[in-house]
Amino acid sequence: MKIGFTKLAFIFAASFVLSEVTIANTTSVDAESKTWNFRVMLDDKPIGYHTVKINTEANRKTVHTQASFDVRILFVPVYSYEHETFEAWENGCLVDVNSTTDDNGDIYYIKSSQQSQQLALETQNGSRSLGGCVRTFAYWDIGLLQNERLLNTQTGEYEVVSVTDMGTGLFAVGDEQIEARHFKLTGDEITIDLWYTREMHWLALESVTESGAVLRYLPERLADYAMETES
């Protein structure tokens, strides 16, 4: 049976991170730590989690992303996905990335280094170098909303994308709701709906797979975001 969300899986996993959603902040003089935890749903059925942990010190961020999906039909496993990424960012640009992915038995990897002021990538498909300010499908990074290309941290492809501002409205999870900004990101064979709080903190995402199933990243508790908005 064709599940049809392999391409979406990488993009969501590359985004940064799902069991229960909390936002944890710990701040020192110049350091801050944040964690995003999401439930991953396929047609409203839980299939896994996505977690992103970011440590910030001065102009440098280190990011650890983990995602795990397990799709079953009548208790029979039909699709699995495991992804882990370590990234370093400076002044809003990606300067280092290392990732490993097991996409239902297909193995991917990325290793990077800095060469002649470019980000040099080694992947299972060969090597390439990217110049300028490179960004990924990292939805916590609102700078991606302004970029025309984003790095796929599963395959190493540099994807052409466009983003449309869909306006502001209420976003609901169960009986809870919060005012949110809605954006639509489109690219080659992908359309992803993204929601952010008024302060532009990543809140949720949604997309439709090739087979027509709806894939969602949802927070467990909107109250955590509401408290952050009010503070």
Secondary structure, 3 states (H helix, E strand, C coil): CCCCCHHHHHHHHHCCCCCCCCECCEECCCEEEEEEEEEEEECCEEEEEEEEEEEEECCEEEEEEEEEEEEEECCEEEEEEEEEEEEEEECCEEEEEEEEEEECCEEEEEEEEEECCEEEEEECCEEEEECCCCCECCCCCHHHHHCCEEECCCCCCEEEEEEEEEEEEEEEECCEEEEEEEEEEEECCEEEEEEECCCCCEEEEEEECCCCCEEEEECCCHHHHHHHHHC
